[in-house]
Amino acid sequence: MAAPNRTAAEAGVRLAAEGGNAVDAAIAATLVTMVNEIGVVSPASGGFVTLQVAGGEPVTIDGWVEMPGRGLPEDRFGRGIWDVTTDYGGGTTTTVGHGSVATPGGMKALDLAHRRSGKAPWNEVVKPAIEVARQGFTLSRTSGYYLGYTHDIIFGWHQPSHGVVHDDEGQVIKAGTTVVIPELAEALELIAEAGAETMYTGELARLLVHDMQTNDGILTAEDLAAYEAIVRPALVVKQNGWSLATNPPPAVGGVAVAAMLALLDGVPAQGAWNPAELERLVEVQHAVFGRRLAELDEEDVRRLEGQKLLDLASAGDLRALTSPSTATVSVVDDEGDACAITVSSGYGSGVMTPGTGIWLNNALGEQELLAGGPHSLAPGTRLTSNMAPSVARRASDGAVLAISSPGSDRIPTAIAQTYALYTHGGLSLEEAVEHPRLHVRVRADVVVDHEDDLELTAATTSLPLRPMPPHSMYFGGVAAAFWSPDTGLQAVGDPRRTGATAVSNP
């Protein structure tokens, strides 16, 4: 398995050693990540689980966030929010406050994935996360880096949050600091006993709604009670003897991965990218992101436009060429099960619900995904997402691969490049993960962001180039886990993040 940190990876292999399968291990690692990746994810995240149990069809469980506000009068909208700008990521503006919190679905997705395909008891799956919250954990380099930019402006305005991310002298905690959150341990104990439902209709829901009502939040008891995780057939791409299953519409991340792979079919032909293949890679990314699917608010419209893009890409139609924070876990086992999970809290709302130790998301404040503003959608609308946790199976021998990445709109490009280099180019899995990457950024302008050890020149593309250091955190953090009957188990973590890998052999 590959996970964001060593403690999460160890939790996963512990579940495997105690009789759990890949799904149990992935959920356990994700829950630990929700505790110890401060500022990145939390139990109030949204997320997706893509899994395939040996002998079954691949599915994606959609636990992404929804627009809240059911039952509220019109004058309640537009409150409890303000914009902040940080230097993180070269300059990021986001919206925070109680009004930036969307209805979270990640915990329901984990619960449903466990009920469908897990083997270990639920309370045992949650137990490692409880222990980490109660006994303490070391702040990771990723969290320390992010908090260095956001500890005051995002996580410092709300007192419960401020008290955790600052020391007794008011200074931001640094990577390597030991953090203990007893209230979060108690909240996770409720989740272990009652399941995810406690966050939606139980005691944790009551605490969350009370805080929202008194601080101009728009998340209501009706929103939480109405939320359901959705099981969807995964979007499948078949190439070169492999079947890749990824996140389907109305999310846009899996669509982008599938479209890029269709347009890159057979590229690179052998080894790493040659100059002509790099030119094609830039063209393909420009085409896919030029469709601006992430800016479409309505679910049905995203679904329709996503299918149009897939139809063009799968046909090789050249018309297709004219157009923070996240955590991810990938696990396979030697029975042929594969599970990939990606969860996110956005940039963080700054809100830590009193009495719970749970930080809340600011998914309504991710301005690149909500063109109409934080409260512009109808309550109950599922927001768009770039997440694309994926699993793949090789027809010849039943080998399985779980692959996922954090990184906002760089998620699809990181996964597509790694997968193409591995399954088309023939690089080893480790070489494919570590290989230099590029990302075509299509916003107000179009720029090719690239790691400067990737040999891009003006002859490769006419688009402006923006070089970055090798293995830059900007380009995601691919987590890949592989099993084949001949070579056994393998896991690869990305040097761009503080990821950890672990293998548990029977």
C-alpha positions as CSV (number, residue, x, y, z in Angstrom):
1,M,0.0,0.0,0.0
2,A,1.0,3.6,-0.6
3,A,-0.3,6.3,1.8
4,P,0.4,10.0,2.7
5,N,2.5,9.1,5.7
6,R,4.2,6.2,7.6
7,T,1.6,6.1,10.4
8,A,-1.3,5.7,7.9
9,A,0.6,3.1,5.9
10,E,1.3,1.1,9.1
11,A,-2.4,1.3,10.0
12,G,-3.3,-0.3,6.7
13,V,-0.9,-3.2,6.9
14,R,-2.0,-3.7,10.5
15,L,-5.5,-4.3,9.3
16,A,-4.2,-6.7,6.6
17,A,-2.2,-8.6,9.2
18,E,-5.4,-8.9,11.3
19,G,-7.4,-10.5,8.5
20,G,-8.6,-7.5,6.6
21,N,-8.5,-7.0,2.8
22,A,-7.3,-4.1,0.6
23,V,-10.5,-2.2,1.2
24,D,-10.2,-2.4,5.0
25,A,-6.5,-1.4,4.7
26,A,-7.3,1.6,2.5
27,I,-10.1,2.8,4.8
28,A,-8.0,2.5,7.9
29,A,-5.1,4.4,6.3
30,T,-7.5,7.1,5.1
31,L,-9.0,7.5,8.6
32,V,-5.5,8.0,10.1
33,T,-4.8,10.5,7.4
34,M,-7.9,12.4,8.3
35,V,-6.4,12.7,11.8
36,N,-2.7,13.5,11.1
37,E,-2.6,15.4,7.9
38,I,-3.7,18.7,9.5
39,G,-4.9,21.3,7.1
40,V,-5.2,18.8,4.3
41,V,-8.1,16.5,5.2
42,S,-10.3,15.6,8.1
43,P,-13.4,13.5,8.9
44,A,-15.5,16.3,7.4
45,S,-13.9,15.9,4.0
46,G,-15.5,14.8,0.8
47,G,-14.0,12.0,-1.3
48,F,-14.3,9.1,-3.7
49,V,-13.5,5.4,-3.4
50,T,-12.8,3.3,-6.5
51,L,-12.5,-0.4,-5.9
52,Q,-12.6,-3.7,-7.6
53,V,-12.9,-6.9,-5.6
54,A,-11.6,-10.0,-7.4
55,G,-14.4,-11.4,-9.5
56,G,-16.5,-8.2,-9.3
57,E,-17.0,-5.2,-11.5
58,P,-15.2,-1.9,-10.7
59,V,-17.2,0.8,-9.0
60,T,-16.7,4.2,-7.6
61,I,-18.4,5.3,-4.4
62,D,-19.2,9.0,-4.7
63,G,-18.8,10.7,-1.3
64,W,-18.2,14.1,-2.6
65,V,-19.6,17.3,-1.1
66,E,-22.9,18.9,-1.7
67,M,-24.3,22.4,-1.7
68,P,-26.1,22.8,1.7
69,G,-28.9,25.2,2.7
70,R,-32.0,23.1,2.7
71,G,-34.9,24.9,4.5
72,L,-33.1,28.2,4.9
73,P,-34.7,31.6,3.9
74,E,-33.0,33.5,1.1
75,D,-31.5,36.1,3.4
76,R,-29.3,33.4,5.2
77,F,-27.2,32.9,2.0
78,G,-24.2,35.1,1.4
79,R,-23.2,35.3,5.1
80,G,-20.4,33.7,7.1
81,I,-17.8,33.9,4.4
82,W,-14.8,36.1,3.4
83,D,-11.9,35.8,1.0
84,V,-8.3,35.3,2.0
85,T,-5.2,35.3,-0.1
86,T,-2.0,33.3,0.8
87,D,1.3,32.8,-0.9
88,Y,0.7,29.0,-1.0
89,G,0.9,27.6,-4.5
90,G,2.3,30.8,-5.9
91,G,-0.7,32.8,-4.7
92,T,-4.1,31.3,-3.8
93,T,-7.3,33.1,-3.0
94,T,-10.0,31.1,-1.3
95,T,-13.2,31.7,0.7
96,V,-13.3,30.6,4.4
97,G,-15.7,30.8,7.4
98,H,-18.7,28.8,8.5
99,G,-20.5,29.7,5.3
100,S,-17.9,28.0,3.2
101,V,-18.6,24.6,4.6
102,A,-20.3,22.1,2.2
103,T,-22.2,19.0,3.2
104,P,-19.3,16.4,3.8
105,G,-19.6,12.9,2.3
106,G,-16.3,11.3,2.7
107,M,-17.1,9.4,5.9
108,K,-20.3,8.0,4.4
109,A,-18.3,6.8,1.3
110,L,-15.8,5.0,3.6
111,D,-18.6,3.4,5.6
112,L,-20.4,2.2,2.4
113,A,-17.2,0.9,0.9
114,H,-16.6,-1.1,4.1
115,R,-20.2,-2.5,4.2
116,R,-20.0,-3.5,0.5
117,S,-16.5,-5.0,0.4
118,G,-14.7,-5.0,3.7
119,K,-13.9,-8.0,5.8
120,A,-12.7,-6.7,9.2
121,P,-15.1,-5.3,11.8
122,W,-15.8,-1.6,11.4
123,N,-14.7,-0.7,14.9
124,E,-11.3,-2.4,14.2
125,V,-10.9,-0.4,11.0
126,V,-11.5,2.9,12.9
127,K,-9.3,1.9,15.9
128,P,-5.9,3.0,14.5
129,A,-7.2,6.5,13.9
130,I,-8.6,6.7,17.4
131,E,-5.2,5.7,18.8
132,V,-3.3,8.2,16.7
133,A,-5.7,11.1,17.8
134,R,-5.5,10.1,21.5
135,Q,-1.8,9.2,21.8
136,G,-0.5,11.9,19.5
137,F,1.3,12.1,16.1
138,T,4.2,13.9,14.5
139,L,3.1,16.8,12.3
140,S,4.1,15.8,8.7
141,R,6.3,17.9,6.4
142,T,3.3,18.4,4.1
143,S,1.1,19.8,6.9
144,G,3.9,21.8,8.3
145,Y,4.5,23.4,4.9
146,Y,0.8,24.2,4.3
147,L,0.3,25.6,7.8
148,G,3.4,27.8,7.3
149,Y,1.3,29.8,4.9
150,T,-2.2,29.4,6.4
151,H,-1.9,28.9,10.2
152,D,-3.1,32.5,10.9
153,I,-5.2,33.6,8.0
154,I,-7.2,30.3,7.7
155,F,-6.6,28.2,10.8
156,G,-6.0,31.0,13.3
157,W,-9.3,33.0,13.4
158,H,-11.4,30.3,15.1
159,Q,-10.3,29.7,18.6
160,P,-10.6,25.9,18.8
161,S,-8.5,25.6,15.6
162,H,-6.0,28.2,16.7
163,G,-5.3,26.3,19.9
164,V,-4.2,23.2,18.0
165,V,-2.0,24.7,15.3
166,H,-0.2,27.1,17.6
167,D,2.0,26.5,20.7
168,D,1.6,28.2,24.1
169,E,3.5,31.2,22.8
170,G,1.2,31.7,19.8
171,Q,3.8,30.4,17.3
172,V,2.7,28.0,14.5
173,I,3.6,24.4,15.2
174,K,6.4,23.0,12.9
175,A,6.9,19.7,11.1
176,G,8.0,17.2,13.7
177,T,5.9,18.6,16.5
178,T,3.8,16.1,18.5
179,V,0.1,16.9,18.2
180,V,-2.6,15.4,20.4
181,I,-6.4,16.0,19.8
182,P,-8.4,14.1,22.5
183,E,-11.8,15.5,21.4
184,L,-11.1,14.0,17.9
185,A,-10.4,10.7,19.5
186,E,-13.8,10.8,21.3
187,A,-15.5,11.8,18.0
188,L,-13.9,8.8,16.2
189,E,-15.0,6.5,19.1
190,L,-18.6,7.6,18.3
191,I,-18.0,6.8,14.6
192,A,-16.5,3.4,15.5
193,E,-19.6,2.6,17.7
194,A,-22.4,4.0,15.6
195,G,-20.9,4.1,12.1
196,A,-20.8,7.2,9.9
197,E,-24.4,8.0,10.7
198,T,-23.4,9.8,13.9
199,M,-22.1,12.6,11.7
200,Y,-25.3,12.8,9.8
201,T,-28.2,12.2,12.3
202,G,-26.4,11.5,15.6
203,E,-24.5,13.3,18.3
204,L,-21.8,14.7,16.0
205,A,-24.4,16.0,13.6
206,R,-26.1,17.8,16.5
207,L,-22.9,19.6,17.5
208,L,-22.1,20.5,14.0
209,V,-25.5,22.0,13.2
210,H,-25.6,24.0,16.5
211,D,-22.3,25.6,15.6
212,M,-23.5,26.4,12.1
213,Q,-26.8,27.9,13.3
214,T,-25.0,30.3,15.7
215,N,-22.2,31.4,13.2
216,D,-24.0,32.1,9.9
217,G,-23.2,28.7,8.4
218,I,-25.7,27.3,5.9
219,L,-25.2,23.5,6.6
220,T,-28.5,22.3,8.2
221,A,-29.7,19.2,9.9
222,E,-31.8,18.5,6.7
223,D,-28.7,18.6,4.6
224,L,-26.9,16.1,6.7
225,A,-29.9,13.7,7.0
226,A,-30.5,13.8,3.3
227,Y,-26.9,13.0,2.3
228,E,-26.2,9.6,0.8
229,A,-23.0,8.2,-0.8
230,I,-23.7,7.0,-4.4
231,V,-22.3,3.8,-6.0
232,R,-21.6,4.4,-9.7
233,P,-20.2,2.0,-12.3
234,A,-16.6,3.1,-12.8
235,L,-15.5,4.7,-16.0
236,V,-13.3,2.1,-17.8
237,V,-10.5,2.7,-20.3
238,K,-9.1,-0.4,-22.1
239,Q,-5.7,-0.1,-23.6
240,N,-2.6,-2.3,-24.2
241,G,-4.1,-5.3,-22.3
242,W,-5.1,-3.2,-19.3
243,S,-8.5,-2.0,-18.1
244,L,-8.3,1.1,-16.0
245,A,-11.4,2.0,-13.9
246,T,-11.7,5.6,-12.7
247,N,-14.1,8.1,-11.3
248,P,-17.1,8.6,-13.6
249,P,-19.2,11.7,-14.2
250,P,-20.5,14.0,-12.8
251,A,-17.0,14.4,-11.3
252,V,-14.6,15.6,-14.0
253,G,-11.2,14.2,-12.8
254,G,-11.8,10.6,-14.2
255,V,-13.2,12.0,-17.4
256,A,-10.0,14.0,-17.9
257,V,-7.8,11.0,-17.2
258,A,-9.8,8.8,-19.6
259,A,-9.8,11.4,-22.4
260,M,-6.1,12.0,-22.1
261,L,-5.3,8.3,-22.2
262,A,-7.6,7.8,-25.2
263,L,-5.8,10.6,-27.1
264,L,-2.4,9.3,-26.0
265,D,-3.2,5.7,-26.9
266,G,0.2,4.1,-27.5
267,V,2.2,7.1,-26.4
268,P,4.9,7.0,-25.3
269,A,5.7,4.1,-27.6
270,Q,8.8,3.0,-25.7
271,G,10.5,4.4,-22.7
272,A,10.1,8.0,-21.7
273,W,8.7,10.8,-23.8
274,N,10.6,11.8,-27.0
275,P,10.2,15.4,-28.3
276,A,7.3,14.5,-30.6
277,E,5.5,12.7,-27.8
278,L,6.0,15.6,-25.4
279,E,4.4,17.9,-28.0
280,R,1.5,15.5,-28.2
281,L,1.2,15.4,-24.4
282,V,1.0,19.2,-24.3
283,E,-1.6,19.3,-27.1
284,V,-3.7,16.6,-25.4
285,Q,-3.7,18.3,-22.0
286,H,-4.5,21.7,-23.6
287,A,-7.4,20.1,-25.4
288,V,-8.9,18.3,-22.4
289,F,-8.5,21.2,-19.9
290,G,-9.6,23.6,-22.6
291,R,-13.1,22.1,-22.4
292,R,-13.3,23.7,-18.9
293,L,-15.5,20.9,-17.5
294,A,-14.6,21.9,-14.0
295,E,-16.4,25.2,-14.4
296,L,-19.7,23.7,-15.2
297,D,-22.0,23.9,-12.1
298,E,-24.9,21.6,-13.0
299,E,-24.4,17.8,-12.6
300,D,-26.4,16.9,-15.7
301,V,-24.5,19.4,-17.8
302,R,-21.1,18.0,-16.6
303,R,-22.3,14.5,-17.3
304,L,-23.4,15.4,-20.9
305,E,-20.3,17.5,-21.7
306,G,-18.0,14.9,-20.2
307,Q,-19.5,12.2,-22.4
308,K,-19.1,14.4,-25.5
309,L,-15.4,14.8,-24.6
310,L,-15.0,11.1,-24.1
311,D,-16.7,10.3,-27.4
312,L,-14.4,12.7,-29.3
313,A,-11.3,11.4,-27.5
314,S,-12.1,7.7,-27.9
315,A,-12.6,8.2,-31.7
316,G,-9.3,10.1,-31.9
317,D,-11.3,13.1,-33.2
318,L,-9.0,16.0,-33.6
319,R,-11.8,18.4,-32.7
320,A,-11.0,17.5,-29.1
321,L,-7.6,19.2,-29.8
322,T,-9.2,22.6,-30.4
323,S,-10.7,23.2,-27.4
324,P,-5.2,22.0,-1.8
325,S,-5.3,20.1,-0.8
326,T,-6.0,16.4,-1.1
327,A,-4.8,13.1,0.4
328,T,-4.8,9.8,-1.3
329,V,-4.3,6.1,-0.5
330,S,-3.8,3.1,-2.9
331,V,-3.9,-0.5,-1.8
332,V,-3.9,-4.0,-3.5
333,D,-3.8,-7.4,-2.0
334,D,-2.7,-10.8,-3.1
335,E,-6.3,-12.0,-3.7
336,G,-6.6,-9.5,-6.6
337,D,-8.5,-6.8,-4.7
338,A,-7.7,-3.1,-5.4
339,C,-8.9,0.0,-3.7
340,A,-7.9,3.7,-4.3
341,I,-9.3,6.5,-2.1
342,T,-9.0,10.3,-2.5
343,V,-10.3,12.7,0.0
344,S,-10.1,16.5,0.4
345,S,-11.2,19.4,2.7
346,G,-10.3,22.0,0.1
347,Y,-8.1,24.7,1.6
348,G,-9.9,24.4,5.0
349,S,-12.7,26.7,6.3
350,G,-10.8,27.4,9.5
351,V,-13.7,26.0,11.5
352,M,-13.1,23.3,14.1
353,T,-16.5,22.3,15.5
354,P,-16.4,22.7,19.3
355,G,-16.5,19.5,21.2
356,T,-15.4,17.3,18.2
357,G,-11.8,18.1,17.2
358,I,-13.0,18.0,13.6
359,W,-11.9,20.6,11.1
360,L,-14.5,21.4,8.4
361,N,-14.0,21.7,4.7
362,N,-14.3,24.9,2.7
363,A,-15.4,23.2,-0.5
364,L,-17.8,26.1,-1.2
365,G,-14.8,28.4,-1.2
366,E,-12.7,26.7,-3.9
367,Q,-13.2,29.5,-6.4
368,E,-11.7,27.5,-9.3
369,L,-14.6,25.0,-9.0
370,L,-17.5,27.4,-8.2
371,A,-17.5,30.0,-10.9
372,G,-20.8,31.5,-9.7
373,G,-19.6,32.0,-6.1
374,P,-19.9,30.1,-2.8
375,H,-23.7,30.0,-2.5
376,S,-24.6,30.0,-6.2
377,L,-25.9,26.4,-6.5
378,A,-29.2,24.8,-5.5
379,P,-29.1,23.0,-2.2
380,G,-28.4,19.3,-2.8
381,T,-26.3,19.8,-5.9
382,R,-23.2,17.7,-5.8
383,L,-20.1,19.9,-6.6
384,T,-17.6,19.1,-9.3
385,S,-14.3,17.4,-8.5
386,N,-10.9,16.7,-10.2
387,M,-10.4,13.6,-8.0
388,A,-9.7,10.4,-9.9
389,P,-8.8,7.4,-7.7
390,S,-8.3,4.5,-10.1
391,V,-7.8,0.8,-10.2
392,A,-6.5,-1.3,-13.1
393,R,-6.4,-4.9,-14.0
394,R,-4.2,-6.7,-16.6
395,A,-6.1,-9.3,-18.7
396,S,-3.2,-11.6,-19.3
397,D,-2.5,-12.6,-15.6
398,G,-5.0,-10.8,-13.4
399,A,-2.4,-8.3,-12.1
400,V,-3.9,-5.3,-10.3
401,L,-2.8,-1.7,-9.9
402,A,-4.3,0.9,-7.6
403,I,-3.2,4.5,-8.4
404,S,-4.3,7.9,-7.1
405,S,-2.9,11.3,-6.5
406,P,-3.7,14.6,-4.7
407,G,-3.1,17.9,-6.3
408,S,-6.3,19.8,-7.4
409,D,-6.4,20.1,-11.2
410,R,-3.0,18.4,-11.4
411,I,-4.6,15.1,-10.3
412,P,-5.7,13.9,-13.8
413,T,-2.4,14.9,-15.4
414,A,-0.3,13.2,-12.8
415,I,-2.3,9.9,-13.0
416,A,-2.4,9.9,-16.8
417,Q,1.3,10.6,-17.3
418,T,2.3,7.9,-14.7
419,Y,-0.1,5.3,-16.1
420,A,1.0,6.0,-19.7
421,L,4.7,5.7,-18.9
422,Y,4.1,2.5,-17.1
423,T,1.6,0.7,-19.4
424,H,2.6,2.2,-22.7
425,G,6.2,3.2,-22.3
426,G,7.3,0.1,-20.3
427,L,9.0,2.1,-17.5
428,S,9.1,0.4,-14.1
429,L,6.3,1.6,-11.7
430,E,8.9,3.5,-9.6
431,E,10.4,5.1,-12.7
432,A,7.0,6.1,-14.0
433,V,6.0,7.7,-10.6
434,E,9.3,9.6,-10.3
435,H,9.5,10.8,-13.9
436,P,9.4,14.6,-14.5
437,R,5.9,15.9,-15.2
438,L,4.1,18.7,-17.0
439,H,0.7,20.3,-16.6
440,V,-1.1,22.6,-19.0
441,R,-2.8,25.3,-16.8
442,V,-5.8,26.7,-18.6
443,R,-7.3,29.6,-16.7
444,A,-7.2,33.3,-17.7
445,D,-4.1,32.4,-19.7
446,V,-2.6,29.1,-20.8
447,V,0.8,28.1,-19.5
448,V,2.8,24.8,-19.5
449,D,4.0,24.2,-16.0
450,H,6.8,21.7,-16.0
451,E,9.6,20.3,-13.8
452,D,12.8,21.7,-15.2
453,D,14.4,18.3,-15.7
454,L,11.8,17.6,-18.4
455,E,13.4,18.6,-21.7
456,L,10.8,21.1,-23.0
457,T,11.8,23.9,-25.4
458,A,10.0,26.4,-27.6
459,A,10.3,23.8,-30.4
460,T,8.0,21.5,-28.3
461,T,5.2,24.0,-28.0
462,S,4.3,27.6,-28.8
463,L,2.7,27.9,-25.4
464,P,4.5,29.8,-22.6
465,L,6.6,27.6,-20.3
466,R,6.9,27.9,-16.5
467,P,9.7,25.7,-15.1
468,M,9.7,24.5,-11.5
469,P,12.2,22.5,-9.5
470,P,12.4,18.7,-9.9
471,H,9.8,16.7,-7.9
472,S,7.8,19.8,-7.0
473,M,4.9,19.2,-4.7
474,Y,2.8,21.2,-7.2
475,F,2.6,18.2,-9.5
476,G,0.7,15.9,-7.1
477,G,1.9,12.9,-5.2
478,V,1.1,9.6,-7.0
479,A,0.5,6.7,-4.7
480,A,0.7,3.3,-6.5
481,A,0.3,-0.2,-5.3
482,F,0.7,-3.3,-7.5
483,W,0.3,-7.0,-7.3
484,S,0.9,-9.7,-9.9
485,P,0.9,-13.5,-9.4
486,D,4.5,-13.7,-10.7
487,T,6.2,-10.8,-8.8
488,G,4.0,-10.4,-5.8
489,L,3.3,-7.1,-4.0
490,Q,4.9,-3.7,-4.7
491,A,4.1,-0.2,-3.5
492,V,5.6,3.1,-4.7
493,G,5.3,6.5,-3.1
494,D,5.9,9.9,-4.8
495,P,9.1,11.8,-3.8
496,R,7.0,15.0,-4.4
497,R,5.1,14.4,-1.1
498,T,5.9,12.8,2.2
499,G,4.2,9.6,1.2
500,A,5.0,6.2,2.7
501,T,4.7,2.7,1.5
502,A,4.3,-0.6,3.3
503,V,4.0,-4.2,2.3
504,S,2.5,-6.9,4.5
505,N,3.3,-10.4,3.4
506,P,1.4,-13.4,5.0
